[in-house]
């Protein structure tokens, strides 16, 4: 038998190096296996016996050092089991624990600590593991070390504590954690720098804020003779200077050269800092500024009342009556009674001969009662929103917002409604002169309208209720017209209004805090019992709103979080927004700003609008130079709660009445729209002619911020496109079946519908969507894209892929939807799918901006009907597709199209003919975690499962069905929704999918909840990483179509 060497020599000549390498290759060593991450070799070496697990390499590192540095958790575990020494240091004095801290190997760190490693041992530079973690910004490692007893105050050879190093390396989160863990903050390093010096030098405002709040010495000098104020002035950190001044630093102190900070700032060109320090030279003046920023504990002096309802129900009359005093009310009542003897009050009249009839006409009251389509037009109705500040007896100072019932104004209401839950009491007005059916439909519409625009906040409370539930008062007018009977106390008695209130409270219990008693009034009589009851109810709700009551989900504030060691913390970074404390508490700064606002409005009378930056700069210059950005955040919240300003993006509208009435009330009125350009496109000069009341460029900037228009280029000429004015009709040939490019092409489409029994909720959204489509084309696509828009429709093309997005209304039911159809040439299916997902993303972004509280059903159009250009196109309901998907655990299930008498798979419906390619991009309901459910879905599920069920089929039995029996005590003791807690626990389990949840709900007998989820839970989820790769290829591929 020949040896290997002899066989090699017989085959062919080889080099001596090759032979020597093959014969003398040494076996892999323990340390080499760790370095290479070769677990199998590593285990073989350990199992071979007689291995020194503490052997070191040339740097003195053991296997534990290497495993900790490379994150080899399993190898570290095996080494520890074999008795590896956790205390050996390498040539730099680093232990395995220090290596694990440096490389954020948290699992190995935990093992070493359990094995007895010394946490605070120092290396040759005097650094402990905590120093190393602070230097590398490893917050989780820092937490583990401190939780296990790491010492915070061991200095290294430079005299630095971990807090010094964290600040020096600008690791703010680690520095704040060390401070909150009790780290000393007045120890100086070898250069004489305390943490405050380092934080000021690096401009770390949050750290400076924390150090000042904890009571550090802000006037201490370092070895160079520089105090923190000198360092901040020298480096131009004006916010830090402001912070130091607020906390009482000595601005007159001199450095070692005898120079004050004011002069230092001038020397280095920071005149703004010099001016600031000059303003507060007087301790008295500075004290006044500081006292302004401290909450007084008193409630804000004014609050918002927002009034909604259809046109001609008496909203404006009611508000006029509420503003009327006792004596003027007597004469108003006399005049009103005289008027009523001659005319039937508030009856509609026929259109005036010269009124616009192009789109809207005014119907008489009988016709109006048979229509909820907003096709009535009253020339005397409110234009936009009538905003007035007033004093109401028994209520106090208020800002009244009278929202017009005309639907052309709905497109901007969300800017004023989103914060209504915490900033306003909502009054919903309906007329007893309408039929009970119309009353219910009108109130239901407005509640759905408000619900869509006020998103729920988490955590979700019992039965789906949240902390931001708006407070609603229902007011029934025309009690005198219907001759409602009176009670002995003078109040009108309307069982009809009582029944309506009960019904609405039951239907909207998860979304609104509707007052249980409807207010029935004759809106013309100021001193009537009904008006007095309304004022009393408003006063009660104002008090409860200021106090944050009712707060059934637990306390919304932590008083201790806004106090530092020296008392009230003027500088905490989000002291009040997150805690809920102080947002309703008045302070001198807000009071001073409110007094200053009239002068500011007068100086900007034509366009009372400012940017955030300009307003803050002017307020600091005129009112308080020490106010920080956090103080301004609180200020803006105060001003919004009092109705003093409107904030849109980065613009501050100083006069809400100017914007909502004089501007939007005019340019969105029927009269203006009737005479607007039919294309909706204006040059700057043209818009100046159409709206001469203000400078057109400044006005267009405001309107663009409101997303009512968008700036675009038309052959080199600047134009603004207003989709809300676009009355162009759809031209023929936009989706021709004869186009040869799509003969065997890829087709697909969806319809986004509002929930059942809701109407007129998204018609005002479509112009905003058209603005976003134009913005998308201008910002992201190149010359190959094209967008054509008409009234209620848009065609967006990208290369040879084209899409049609339209707003559709069912003529019989009035159901609304946004329909999206996409097609492309043969073989373009994957690109069509990606294009469809991008369009859906754009629409979703618009919906989140305008109607974040509205659930949308995603129906899928038949690919077969689209490909054959059938009419009508069959539409598959989302619950039908979800049911089919769950039955097969995939997308291969066939669903039937009864119109075409054919069947299609789910994958065919969504894949544009590229089933294999698209299937790689998506996952089904059995692969989607329940935590992907939207807050809106979660809220409704909680509302359905939290209440006790007669058969016990509630959250508790569901938790048992889901295998969460061992979590029942945790779920039951939650202060929030138990259903939400159940789903949160499910999300942490192995079987945590939406499909699994739906099947368990069916097994529980809760078909109602299961059907709801099948309607609104996602049918599929796109693989995010995969689609990013594919999307990058979309542009290049589409050019080759």
Residue, then its C-alpha position, 0 to 999 in steps of 0.5 A: x500500500x502506497x502512502x499518500x506522499x508516494x501517490x502524489x509523486x506518482x501522479x504529477x510533479x508538485x512543488x515542495x511547498x505543497x507537499x510540506x503543507x499537506x504533510x505538516x498542516x497542524x490541527x486547528x487550535x481552540x483559539x483558531x476555532x473561536x476566531x473562525x466561528x467554527x462551532x463544530x471544530x470547537x466542540x470536537x476540540x473540547x471533547x478530545x480532552x486534555x485541553x487548556x481552556x485558559x490558553x492565551x494567544x500572543x496578546x494574552x487573550x484567552x478563549x473567553x476574551x475571543x468569544x466575548x469579542x466576537x459574540x460567540x455565545x455558545x462557545x462562551x457557554x461551553x468554555x464556562x462549563x469547562x471551567x474557564x477562568x473569568x478573571x484573567x486579563x490580557x496584556x492591556x488588562x482587559x478581562x473577558x467582561x470588558x471585552x463583552x462590554x466593548x462589543x455589546x455581547x449582552x448574552x455573554x456579559x450576563x453569563x460572565x456575571x453569573x460565573x462570578x466575574x468582577x464587574x468593576x475591575x480596572x484595566x491598565x488605563x484604569x477603565x472599568x467595564x462601565x467606562x468602556x460601555x460609556x465610551x462606546x455608547x452601549x446603553x443596554x450594556x450600561x444598564x446590565x452592569x449597573x443593575x448588577x452592582x457596577x461602581x459609578x465613581x471609580x476614576x480612570x488614570x485621567x480622573x474620568x468617571x463613566x459619566x465624563x466619558x459618556x458626555x465627552x463621546x456625546x452619548x446622550x442616552x448613556x449619560x442621562x441613564x448614568x445620571x438617573x442611576x445616581x452618578x456624581x455630577x460635581x467630580x472634576x477630571x484631571x483637567x478640572x472639567x466636571x460633567x457640566x463643563x463637558x456637556x456645555x462644550x459638546x452642546x448637549x442641551x438635554x444633559x445640561x438641562x438634567x445636570x442643572x435640574x439635579x443641582x450641579x455647580x454651574x459656576x465652577x471653573x475648570x483648570x483653564x479658569x473657564x466656567x460653563x457660561x464662558x464655554x457656551x458663549x465661546x462656542x456659540x451654544x445659545x440654547x445652552x446659555x439660555x438654560x444656564x441663565x434660567x438656572x441662575x448662573x452668574x453671568x457677570x463672573x469672569x474667566x481667568x483672564x478677567x473677561x465676562x461671557x458677554x465679551x467672550x461672545x462678542x469676540x467670537x462673533x456670537x452677537x445673539x448671545x451677547x445681546x441675550x446676556x446684556x438683556x438679563x444683566x439685572x437680576x430683577x429682570x432675569x427673575x421676572x423672566x424666570x417667574x413667567x415660565x413657572x406654571x401658576x396652577x390656574x386653568x387657562x382662561x379661555x377654551x374652545x367650543x366647536x359647533x357642527x351640524x347641517x346647514x339651516x339647523x340653527x347653529x349660528x342662531x344658537x351661538x348668537x343667542x348664547x352671546x346675548x346678555x340678559x337685558x339685550x336678550x329681553x329685546x332680542x326675544x321681543x323682536x323674535x316673537x314679533x317676527x315669528x308671528x309673520x313668518x315660519x322660522x328657518x324655512x328654506x327658500x327657493x334659489x335666488x334667480x342670480x344665484x349659482x346653479x351650476x353644481x349646487x342648488x338650494x331646495x326647500x325644507x321638504x326636499x332637504x329632509x329627503x336628501x343627505x347628499x349636501x346638494x343644498x346651497x343656502x346663500x345665508x349659511x356660514x362661510x367656512x368657519x366663523x371663529x369668534x372670541x366671546x364671554x358667555x355668562x355662566x361659562x366664561x371666556x370662550x372661542x366659538x367655532x361655527x363649522x359650516x355644513x356646506x361640504x365644499x369646506x370639509x377639505x380643511x376641517x381636519x386641521x382644526x379637528x384633530x386635537x379637538x378631543x383635548x382642546x374643545x367641547x363639541x356641540x352637535x346641533x340638529x333640528x327637531x323640525x326634521x324627521x327622526x330618520x333625518x335627525x339620526x342620519x345627520x347626527x350619525x354622519x357628523x359623529x362618523x365625520x369627527x371620529x374619522x378625523x380624531x384618531x384613538x390613542x394608545x393604550x386602549x382602555x376597557x371596551x375600546x375607550x381611549x384617553x382622548x375621547x371627545x366630549x359631545x353635547x347634542x342640542x336639538x333646536x326648533x323646539x318652538x316650531x314643533x311645539x315641544x311640550x314643556x316640563x314644570x321647570x320650563x325645559x322642553x320635553x322631547x322623548x324623540x331627542x332622548x331616544x336619539x341620544x341613547x341610540x347614538x351613545x350606544x353606537x359611538x360609546x367607544x369613540x365619544x363621551x356623549x352627554x347623556x342629556x340632550x339640550x332642547x332649545x328654542x334658539x331665539x330665546x337667550x334666557x330660556x331654560x334650555x339655553x341656561x342648561x346648555x351653558x351649565x353643561x358647558x361649564x361642567x365639561x370645561x371644568x372636567x376638561x381642565x382637570x383631565x376628568x374623567x380619566x378611567x385609564x389611569x393617571x395621565x401625569x406624574x408630578x414628580x417628573x416635573x420637579x428637580x432637586x432645586x424645585x420646579x424644573x424649567x428645562x425638562x425636555x418633554x416635561x409636560x407633553x408626555x406627562x399631561x401635567x401643565x398643558x392646561x395650567x396657565x403661566x405668565x409667559x402664555x399670559x404675556x404672549x396673549x397680551x402681545x398677540x393683538x399688536x403682532x396681528x396688527x403688524x401683519x394685518x394683511x397676512x397674519x401668518x408667521x413661521x415657527x422660527x420667526x414667531x419664536x425669534x420675535x417672541x424672545x425679542x419682545x416677550x421673554x428671551x429665556x424661553x426654550x423650545x420646550x416652553x414654546x411647545x407648551x405655549x403653542x399648545x396653550x394658544x391652540x387650546x384657547x383658539x388664539x392661533x392655528x398651527x399648520x405645518x411650520x406656519x402659525x396662523x395668528x388670526x383663525x377668523x382671518x384664515x377660516x372665514x375671510x380666506x377659506x370661507x371665500x375661496x372654497x365657497x360655491x360662488x368662488x368655485x363657480x367662477x374659478x378656472x375650470x382646470x384649477x390652474x393659476x399663475x401667481x398673477x392670475x390668483x392675485x386678480x381672483x383674490x385681490x385681498x392679499x398678496x398672492x405669493x404669501x397667500x399661496x404659501x399658506x394654501x400650499x401648507x394646507x395642501x389645497x394646492x401645489x406649485x408646479x412648472x408649466x413650460x417654465x411658468x410657475x403655476x399652482x394647481x388647485x384640484x378642488x377647482x378642477x371641473x374638467x370632465x374625463x376624456x375618452x380613450x384613457x383606458x382603451x382596450x384596443x391599445x396593442x401594448x396591453x393585448x396580453x398585458x398585466x391587470x389588477x385593481x382595488x377599491x378602498x371603501x368606507x365602512x358600511x352605513x357611512x356616506x360622504x366621508x371621503x369625497x373631500x379627500x380626493x382633491x388632497x390625494x390629487x395634490x399628493x400625486x402631483x407632488x409625487x411626480x414632481x419629487x420622485x419620478x423622472x421625465x418618463x412619468x406623466x400625470x393627467x387629472x380631472x374632476x374625481x380622477x387621475x391617470x398616472x403613468x410610469x413608463x409603459x405602466x399606467x394607472x387610473x385612480x378615481x373617486x366613485x359613488x354608488x348611485x343607489x346606496x351612496x357608498x363611496x370608494x377610491x378605485x385604483x386600476x393598474x395595467x402594464x405590458x406582458x411580463x411586467x406583472x412584478x413591476x405592476x404589483x410594486x407600482x400598485x403598492x406604491x400607489x396604495x402607500x400614497x393613498x394611505x399616507x393621505x388617509x392618515x393625514x386627513x382621516x386617521x380614525x377611519x377604517x377602510x375596506x380593501x376590495x379587490x377587482x377581478x383581474x379577468x374582468x379588467x383584462x377583458x374590459x368587462x363592465x361592470x367589473x366584479x369586486x371581491x369583498x375582503x372577508x371573502x378573500x381572507x376566508x379563502x386564504x385561511x382555508x388553504x393557508x395560502x393564496x392558491x384558493x379559487x374564488x368565484x366571479x359570478x358575473x363572468x362565470x369564472x374562477x380566479x385564485x387569490x394570487x391571480x388577483x394580486x400578482x398581475x399574472x406573475x404568480x411565482x415572482x409576486x409570491x416571493x414578495x408577500x406573506x399570508x395571514x398565517x405569517x403576519x403577527x397580530x401586532x400588525x393590526x392597526x390601532x383602529x382594528x384593535x380598538x374595535x376588537x376590544x369594544x367587542x370582546x371586553x364587555x361580558x358575554x352571556x355565554x362567556x365568550x369574551x376575552x377570558x375564554x379567548x385567552x384560554x383558547x389561545x393557550x395563554x392560561x398561564x398569563x390570565x393573572x397578568x391580563x386580568x390585573x391590567x389597568x387597560x383593555x384586557x382584550x388588548x392585553x391578551x393580544x399583546x401576550x399573543x404577539x409574544x408567543x410562537x403561534x401569534x398570527x392573525x390567521x391563528x387568531x381568526x380561527x380561534x375566534x371562530x372556534x369560540x363562536x365569535x363570528x362577529x369579531x372574526x368577520x370584522x378582522x377578515x374585513x379589516x386585517x391585512x390579507x397579505x403583507x409585503x416583505x419589506x426588505x425584498x420590496x426595497x430591492x425590487x423597488x430600486x429596480x422598478x425605474x430601470x426595468x420600466x424603461x425597457x418595457 
